[in-house]
């Protein structure tokens, strides 16, 4: 993308004009479309509880498309394979470098594939575990122990990893957590209310970070 166009889109984000978020569509065979009720529910929760004005219509956007730059926040999930083409890598890197934010939520089964693709994006910038003192765990809801555990699969602790660009968290990878499942409508997984609330509050912290920085 032309740097001037990217700068113009970044300026729009910073002025607060763009309140759209999207699900990232990718190739490789993984189910990028998993958890269809997640983001709409998260948007509704945020608009009702933390005074955001997010567009309730959540679109999907291809990782290699110029339309990616229309969304300050994109969410990626799935259970299987992920393959970024060279064009995908360049486009997504440009998007993140220009101020965009990518949240990747491993829905169990994605981890071995997505780590290789993240390495393509930033071969010299390793994923690092985000400290529990980071802003994303502080406001508007407090998570003193870091990322909450929503669904249990492998008896492992949930972890939040990130790629930072000039001290700004640009890529968040939530692992062994199933955060997006917790955002789904109650009848999908029959999670207790307190579990769903933890997931939605953590999601609200992520969106608060994106739209207030």
C-alpha positions in Angstrom: 0.0 0.0 0.0 1.1 3.6 -0.7 2.7 5.1 2.4 0.6 8.3 2.0 -2.6 6.2 2.0 -1.5 4.2 5.0 -0.7 7.4 6.8 -4.1 8.9 6.0 -5.9 5.8 7.3 -3.7 5.9 10.5 -4.7 9.5 11.0 -8.4 8.6 10.7 -7.9 5.8 13.3 -6.2 8.2 15.7 -9.0 10.8 15.3 -11.5 8.2 16.3 -13.5 8.2 13.1 -13.2 4.5 12.3 -15.1 2.2 14.7 -15.1 -0.9 12.6 -13.5 -4.2 13.5 -13.2 -7.4 11.4 -12.5 -11.1 11.4 -9.3 -12.0 9.4 -9.8 -14.4 6.5 -6.8 -16.5 5.6 -5.7 -19.5 3.4 -4.4 -22.9 4.3 -7.5 -24.8 5.2 -8.0 -23.5 8.8 -11.5 -22.5 9.8 -11.1 -18.7 10.0 -14.8 -18.4 10.3 -15.0 -20.2 13.7 -16.9 -18.6 16.5 -19.3 -16.5 14.4 -21.1 -15.0 17.4 -17.9 -14.0 19.2 -17.1 -10.5 17.9 -20.7 -9.3 17.6 -21.2 -10.2 21.3 -17.9 -8.5 22.3 -18.9 -5.4 20.4 -22.3 -5.3 22.1 -20.6 -5.8 25.6 -18.1 -3.0 25.0 -20.7 -0.5 23.7 -22.9 -1.2 26.7 -20.2 -1.3 29.4 -17.1 0.8 28.4 -18.7 3.5 26.3 -17.3 2.5 22.9 -19.3 3.2 19.8 -18.2 0.2 17.7 -20.0 -0.7 14.5 -22.2 -3.7 15.4 -21.8 -5.1 12.0 -18.6 -7.2 12.0 -17.1 -7.9 8.5 -14.5 -10.4 7.3 -11.4 -9.1 5.5 -8.8 -11.0 3.5 -5.3 -10.8 4.9 -3.9 -9.8 1.6 -6.6 -7.2 0.8 -6.1 -3.4 0.8 -9.4 -3.3 2.7 -7.5 -4.5 5.8 -6.4 -0.9 6.3 -10.0 0.1 6.9 -10.0 -1.7 10.3 -8.1 -0.6 13.3 -8.6 -4.0 14.9 -8.8 -7.4 13.3 -9.4 -10.8 15.0 -8.0 -14.1 13.8 -9.0 -17.5 15.1 -9.4 -21.2 14.0 -8.4 -24.7 14.8 -6.1 -25.7 11.9 -3.6 -24.8 9.2 -2.7 -21.2 8.3 -0.7 -20.1 5.2 0.3 -16.5 4.5 1.5 -15.9 0.9 4.3 -13.4 0.3 1.7 -10.8 -0.5 -0.2 -11.6 2.7 2.9 -11.2 4.7 3.8 -7.8 3.1 0.3 -6.5 3.4 -0.2 -7.6 7.0 3.3 -6.2 8.0 2.5 -2.9 6.4 -0.8 -2.8 8.2 0.7 -3.5 11.6 3.6 -1.1 11.0 1.1 1.6 10.1 -0.7 1.3 13.4 -3.1 -1.6 12.9 -3.7 -4.3 15.6 -4.1 -8.1 15.1 -5.5 -10.3 17.8 -4.8 -14.0 17.2 -6.8 -16.4 19.4 -5.7 -20.0 19.2 -8.9 -22.0 19.2 -6.8 -25.2 19.9 -5.1 -26.6 16.9 -3.7 -23.5 15.3 -0.6 -23.0 17.4 1.9 -25.1 15.4 0.9 -23.3 12.2 0.4 -19.7 13.3 3.8 -19.4 15.0 5.6 -20.1 11.7 3.5 -17.5 9.9 4.2 -14.9 12.6 7.9 -15.7 12.1 7.4 -14.8 8.4 6.0 -11.4 9.5 8.8 -10.4 11.8 11.7 -12.8 11.4 13.9 -10.6 13.7 11.2 -9.8 16.3 10.3 -12.8 18.4 7.0 -13.2 20.2 7.5 -12.3 23.8 5.2 -13.1 26.8 3.3 -10.0 27.8 3.9 -9.2 31.5 0.9 -9.2 33.9 1.7 -5.5 34.6 1.0 -4.5 31.0 -1.9 -2.0 30.4 -3.9 -4.6 28.6 -4.5 -6.4 31.9 -5.2 -3.3 33.9 -8.0 -1.3 32.4 -10.9 -1.0 32.3 -11.0 -4.3 34.1 -8.3 -5.7 36.4 -6.6 -9.0 35.6 -3.8 -9.2 38.2 -3.0 -12.8 37.2 -2.9 -12.0 33.5 -4.9 -13.8 30.8 -7.9 -15.8 32.2 -8.5 -19.4 31.4 -11.8 -19.9 29.6 -11.8 -23.6 28.4 -9.6 -26.4 29.7 -8.0 -28.7 27.2 -4.4 -29.6 27.9 -4.1 -28.5 31.6 -1.7 -25.7 30.6 -1.6 -22.1 31.9 -3.0 -19.5 29.5 -0.4 -17.2 28.0 -0.5 -13.9 26.1 2.3 -13.2 23.7 3.0 -10.1 21.6 4.9 -8.4 18.9 5.8 -4.8 19.9 6.5 -2.1 17.4 8.2 1.0 19.0 6.8 0.0 22.4 3.2 -0.4 21.0 1.6 -3.8 21.2 0.7 -4.5 17.6 0.1 -8.2 17.6 -1.5 -10.1 20.5 -1.5 -13.9 20.5 -3.6 -15.5 23.2 -2.7 -19.2 23.7 -4.3 -22.0 25.8 -7.1 -19.7 26.7 -10.0 -20.0 24.3 -11.0 -16.4 24.8 -13.1 -16.2 21.6 -15.2 -19.2 22.8 -16.0 -17.3 25.9 -17.4 -14.4 23.8 -19.8 -16.7 22.0 -23.5 -16.8 22.8 -24.3 -18.7 26.0 -26.1 -21.6 24.2 -23.0 -22.4 22.1 -20.8 -23.7 24.9 -23.1 -23.4 27.9 -20.3 -21.6 29.8 -21.3 -20.3 33.3 -22.0 -16.6 33.4 -18.9 -15.7 35.4 -16.7 -17.5 32.8 -18.3 -15.6 29.9 -18.0 -12.3 31.8 -14.3 -12.9 32.4 -13.8 -13.5 28.7 -15.8 -10.5 27.6 -14.0 -8.2 30.1 -10.7 -9.4 28.9 -11.8 -8.7 25.3 -13.0 -5.2 26.4 -9.5 -4.5 27.7 -8.0 -5.5 24.4 -10.4 -3.2 22.4 -9.9 -0.4 25.0 -6.2 -0.6 24.4 -6.6 -0.5 20.7 -9.0 2.4 20.6 -7.4 4.5 23.3 -3.7 4.4 22.2 
